[in-house]
Amino acid sequence: MTQSPAIPLPPPEERRRLREAGALTHAQVADRLGVSKGAVRAWESGHSTPRGPKREAYVELLESLAGRSDQVTEGQGDAAGAPGHGEASSGARSLTPAQAFDALYAFCAPALVRQAYLLTGRRELARESVERAFQQAWERWPEVARDRDPAGWVRATAYEYALSPWHRFRPRYRHPEPPPAAPADRALMDVLLKLPPSYRRTLLLYDGVGLGLPETAAETEASTPATAKRLLHAREALVARLPELEGPAVLHRRLTEVAGTERLRAPRPTNVRVGSERRARFWARAAIAFTVTIIGATAFTLRSAPTQYEPPVPPGEAVRGVPAKPAPGPLSKAELELREKLREAPMSGPERLAPSAW
């Protein structure tokens, strides 16, 4: 009796890429296949491979994800053109940067808005964080498109913006927003928002998004032991207030329910791209204007500055030891006689201009 050969599997890197392209977490894949999250991580890392029915189900899931992510165009031409119809390149087309960005936005933006809401408790800030993250991604699109995990790049950027401490100084975010309507959701959000930002982010990435401990540590830029301690402390604080959330599966389900009850909609990808380009143009023009101002001020200074040293004029000082100017005193006898003679002389004549000597 011959044994049928095993169904081929794509490489481990391609398995992970297909899962992330389908916006699926390890927990979601594990639920579909009936295995644990650790088994899915081991399959994607290459440490082990599925066998038997699990392998067949895993291959079918990967093929469905590959068919969903590929952009296939309909073949052109009728049956008479069959000789040229067998080329593989005629069935697929390459995506433009805008189309690739829109595809990434469609996969990641709705979930990112809900995650940012769990981080901040603010609906408007959650939408703004995701929009700003995708704007930065569009500005650096060649770098993001070649990144090993574009979704992780955008997620890390959105988390950093959402947890920025500078938002507390903005007038629109000084007052808290209305909490969720359900008492259970309100209690969970209250406990989450009382956790330190690093604990809250670690808990959301591990128990909410479904990342592994090394991936969570890499995204939070912390060591694996430090990430494990943050996760343990966050769970202890959460269970101390809400004992019913002791299990990781229950916590994951509750986080998903709380984020799903809010009507959080991300803006359209076209608006995000246009806003990113408008923002880039504004800062480019501002930089050009600032540079022109600096050049003009420098040129004016060089033109108006003196070419040689001119010593400054010292301030005036009082001079002492000089006698005061005397006031006019009484007239002498000769001066009195001259004055009387001039008064008695006629008003015209040469004597008036050149008086004769006495």
Contacts in CASP RR format, 6 or more apart in sequence:
PFRMAT RR
TARGET T0000
AUTHOR 0000-0000-0000
METHOD contacts of the structure
MODEL  1
MTQSPAIPLPPPEERRRLREAGALTHAQVADRLGVSKGAVRAWESGHSTP
RGPKREAYVELLESLAGRSDQVTEGQGDAAGAPGHGEASSGARSLTPAQA
FDALYAFCAPALVRQAYLLTGRRELARESVERAFQQAWERWPEVARDRDP
AGWVRATAYEYALSPWHRFRPRYRHPEPPPAAPADRALMDVLLKLPPSYR
RTLLLYDGVGLGLPETAAETEASTPATAKRLLHAREALVARLPELEGPAV
LHRRLTEVAGTERLRAPRPTNVRVGSERRARFWARAAIAFTVTIIGATAF
TLRSAPTQYEPPVPPGEAVRGVPAKPAPGPLSKAELELREKLREAPMSGP
ERLAPSAW
6 51 0 8 1.000
6 55 0 8 1.000
7 55 0 8 1.000
7 56 0 8 1.000
7 59 0 8 1.000
8 59 0 8 1.000
9 15 0 8 1.000
9 49 0 8 1.000
9 50 0 8 1.000
9 55 0 8 1.000
9 58 0 8 1.000
9 59 0 8 1.000
9 62 0 8 1.000
10 18 0 8 1.000
10 62 0 8 1.000
12 43 0 8 1.000
12 44 0 8 1.000
12 45 0 8 1.000
12 46 0 8 1.000
15 43 0 8 1.000
15 44 0 8 1.000
15 62 0 8 1.000
16 44 0 8 1.000
18 62 0 8 1.000
18 65 0 8 1.000
18 66 0 8 1.000
18 69 0 8 1.000
19 26 0 8 1.000
19 29 0 8 1.000
19 44 0 8 1.000
19 65 0 8 1.000
20 149 0 8 1.000
20 151 0 8 1.000
21 65 0 8 1.000
21 68 0 8 1.000
21 69 0 8 1.000
21 107 0 8 1.000
22 65 0 8 1.000
22 68 0 8 1.000
22 69 0 8 1.000
22 107 0 8 1.000
23 107 0 8 1.000
23 108 0 8 1.000
23 111 0 8 1.000
23 151 0 8 1.000
24 65 0 8 1.000
25 208 0 8 1.000
25 209 0 8 1.000
25 210 0 8 1.000
25 211 0 8 1.000
26 37 0 8 1.000
26 38 0 8 1.000
26 40 0 8 1.000
26 41 0 8 1.000
26 210 0 8 1.000
26 211 0 8 1.000
26 212 0 8 1.000
27 37 0 8 1.000
27 210 0 8 1.000
27 249 0 8 1.000
27 252 0 8 1.000
29 40 0 8 1.000
29 61 0 8 1.000
30 36 0 8 1.000
30 37 0 8 1.000
30 38 0 8 1.000
30 39 0 8 1.000
30 40 0 8 1.000
32 57 0 8 1.000
32 61 0 8 1.000
33 40 0 8 1.000
33 50 0 8 1.000
33 54 0 8 1.000
33 57 0 8 1.000
33 58 0 8 1.000
33 61 0 8 1.000
34 54 0 8 1.000
35 50 0 8 1.000
35 54 0 8 1.000
37 210 0 8 1.000
37 212 0 8 1.000
39 48 0 8 1.000
39 50 0 8 1.000
41 212 0 8 1.000
42 48 0 8 1.000
43 49 0 8 1.000
43 50 0 8 1.000
43 58 0 8 1.000
49 55 0 8 1.000
50 58 0 8 1.000
69 103 0 8 1.000
70 92 0 8 1.000
71 92 0 8 1.000
71 93 0 8 1.000
71 95 0 8 1.000
71 99 0 8 1.000
72 91 0 8 1.000
72 92 0 8 1.000
73 91 0 8 1.000
73 92 0 8 1.000
73 93 0 8 1.000
75 85 0 8 1.000
75 90 0 8 1.000
75 91 0 8 1.000
76 90 0 8 1.000
77 85 0 8 1.000
84 90 0 8 1.000
95 103 0 8 1.000
97 141 0 8 1.000
97 145 0 8 1.000
98 273 0 8 1.000
100 145 0 8 1.000
101 134 0 8 1.000
101 137 0 8 1.000
101 138 0 8 1.000
101 141 0 8 1.000
101 269 0 8 1.000
101 273 0 8 1.000
102 269 0 8 1.000
102 270 0 8 1.000
104 137 0 8 1.000
104 150 0 8 1.000
104 151 0 8 1.000
104 154 0 8 1.000
105 134 0 8 1.000
105 266 0 8 1.000
105 269 0 8 1.000
105 272 0 8 1.000
106 269 0 8 1.000
107 151 0 8 1.000
108 151 0 8 1.000
108 154 0 8 1.000
108 155 0 8 1.000
109 130 0 8 1.000
109 134 0 8 1.000
109 266 0 8 1.000
109 269 0 8 1.000
110 264 0 8 1.000
110 265 0 8 1.000
110 266 0 8 1.000
112 130 0 8 1.000
112 133 0 8 1.000
112 154 0 8 1.000
112 155 0 8 1.000
112 158 0 8 1.000
112 266 0 8 1.000
113 126 0 8 1.000
113 127 0 8 1.000
113 130 0 8 1.000
113 264 0 8 1.000
113 265 0 8 1.000
113 266 0 8 1.000
114 126 0 8 1.000
114 259 0 8 1.000
114 260 0 8 1.000
114 262 0 8 1.000
114 264 0 8 1.000
115 155 0 8 1.000
115 158 0 8 1.000
115 159 0 8 1.000
115 204 0 8 1.000
115 208 0 8 1.000
115 209 0 8 1.000
115 259 0 8 1.000
116 125 0 8 1.000
116 126 0 8 1.000
116 127 0 8 1.000
116 129 0 8 1.000
116 130 0 8 1.000
116 158 0 8 1.000
116 159 0 8 1.000
116 162 0 8 1.000
117 123 0 8 1.000
117 126 0 8 1.000
117 259 0 8 1.000
117 262 0 8 1.000
117 264 0 8 1.000
118 189 0 8 1.000
118 192 0 8 1.000
118 204 0 8 1.000
118 255 0 8 1.000
118 258 0 8 1.000
118 259 0 8 1.000
119 126 0 8 1.000
119 159 0 8 1.000
119 162 0 8 1.000
119 163 0 8 1.000
119 197 0 8 1.000
119 200 0 8 1.000
119 201 0 8 1.000
119 204 0 8 1.000
120 126 0 8 1.000
120 129 0 8 1.000
120 162 0 8 1.000
120 163 0 8 1.000
120 193 0 8 1.000
121 177 0 8 1.000
121 189 0 8 1.000
121 192 0 8 1.000
121 193 0 8 1.000
122 173 0 8 1.000
122 176 0 8 1.000
122 177 0 8 1.000
123 177 0 8 1.000
123 262 0 8 1.000
123 264 0 8 1.000
124 172 0 8 1.000
124 177 0 8 1.000
125 162 0 8 1.000
125 167 0 8 1.000
125 173 0 8 1.000
126 162 0 8 1.000
126 264 0 8 1.000
127 264 0 8 1.000
127 265 0 8 1.000
127 266 0 8 1.000
127 267 0 8 1.000
128 161 0 8 1.000
129 158 0 8 1.000
129 159 0 8 1.000
129 161 0 8 1.000
129 162 0 8 1.000
130 158 0 8 1.000
130 266 0 8 1.000
131 266 0 8 1.000
131 267 0 8 1.000
131 272 0 8 1.000
132 157 0 8 1.000
132 158 0 8 1.000
132 161 0 8 1.000
133 154 0 8 1.000
133 155 0 8 1.000
133 157 0 8 1.000
133 158 0 8 1.000
133 161 0 8 1.000
134 154 0 8 1.000
134 269 0 8 1.000
134 272 0 8 1.000
134 276 0 8 1.000
135 272 0 8 1.000
135 275 0 8 1.000
135 276 0 8 1.000
135 279 0 8 1.000
136 157 0 8 1.000
136 276 0 8 1.000
137 144 0 8 1.000
137 150 0 8 1.000
137 153 0 8 1.000
137 154 0 8 1.000
137 157 0 8 1.000
138 272 0 8 1.000
138 273 0 8 1.000
138 276 0 8 1.000
138 277 0 8 1.000
139 276 0 8 1.000
139 280 0 8 1.000
144 150 0 8 1.000
144 153 0 8 1.000
144 154 0 8 1.000
147 153 0 8 1.000
152 219 0 8 1.000
155 209 0 8 1.000
155 219 0 8 1.000
156 219 0 8 1.000
159 201 0 8 1.000
163 197 0 8 1.000
163 200 0 8 1.000
163 201 0 8 1.000
167 173 0 8 1.000
168 174 0 8 1.000
179 185 0 8 1.000
179 186 0 8 1.000
179 189 0 8 1.000
179 190 0 8 1.000
180 186 0 8 1.000
180 189 0 8 1.000
180 258 0 8 1.000
180 261 0 8 1.000
180 262 0 8 1.000
181 261 0 8 1.000
182 261 0 8 1.000
184 254 0 8 1.000
185 257 0 8 1.000
185 258 0 8 1.000
185 261 0 8 1.000
187 241 0 8 1.000
187 242 0 8 1.000
188 242 0 8 1.000
188 245 0 8 1.000
188 254 0 8 1.000
188 255 0 8 1.000
188 258 0 8 1.000
189 258 0 8 1.000
191 237 0 8 1.000
191 238 0 8 1.000
191 241 0 8 1.000
191 242 0 8 1.000
192 200 0 8 1.000
192 203 0 8 1.000
192 238 0 8 1.000
193 200 0 8 1.000
194 237 0 8 1.000
195 203 0 8 1.000
195 234 0 8 1.000
195 237 0 8 1.000
195 238 0 8 1.000
198 220 0 8 1.000
198 222 0 8 1.000
198 230 0 8 1.000
199 230 0 8 1.000
199 231 0 8 1.000
199 233 0 8 1.000
199 234 0 8 1.000
199 237 0 8 1.000
200 234 0 8 1.000
201 220 0 8 1.000
202 216 0 8 1.000
202 220 0 8 1.000
202 222 0 8 1.000
202 227 0 8 1.000
202 230 0 8 1.000
202 231 0 8 1.000
202 234 0 8 1.000
203 230 0 8 1.000
203 231 0 8 1.000
203 234 0 8 1.000
203 235 0 8 1.000
203 238 0 8 1.000
204 255 0 8 1.000
205 211 0 8 1.000
205 215 0 8 1.000
205 216 0 8 1.000
205 219 0 8 1.000
205 220 0 8 1.000
206 212 0 8 1.000
206 213 0 8 1.000
206 216 0 8 1.000
206 231 0 8 1.000
207 231 0 8 1.000
207 235 0 8 1.000
207 248 0 8 1.000
207 251 0 8 1.000
207 252 0 8 1.000
207 255 0 8 1.000
208 251 0 8 1.000
208 252 0 8 1.000
208 255 0 8 1.000
208 256 0 8 1.000
210 252 0 8 1.000
211 219 0 8 1.000
213 224 0 8 1.000
213 227 0 8 1.000
213 228 0 8 1.000
213 231 0 8 1.000
214 224 0 8 1.000
216 227 0 8 1.000
216 231 0 8 1.000
217 223 0 8 1.000
217 224 0 8 1.000
217 226 0 8 1.000
217 227 0 8 1.000
220 227 0 8 1.000
220 230 0 8 1.000
222 230 0 8 1.000
235 251 0 8 1.000
238 245 0 8 1.000
238 251 0 8 1.000
239 245 0 8 1.000
239 246 0 8 1.000
244 250 0 8 1.000
245 251 0 8 1.000
245 254 0 8 1.000
331 339 0 8 1.000
345 351 0 8 1.000
345 352 0 8 1.000
345 355 0 8 1.000
346 352 0 8 1.000
END
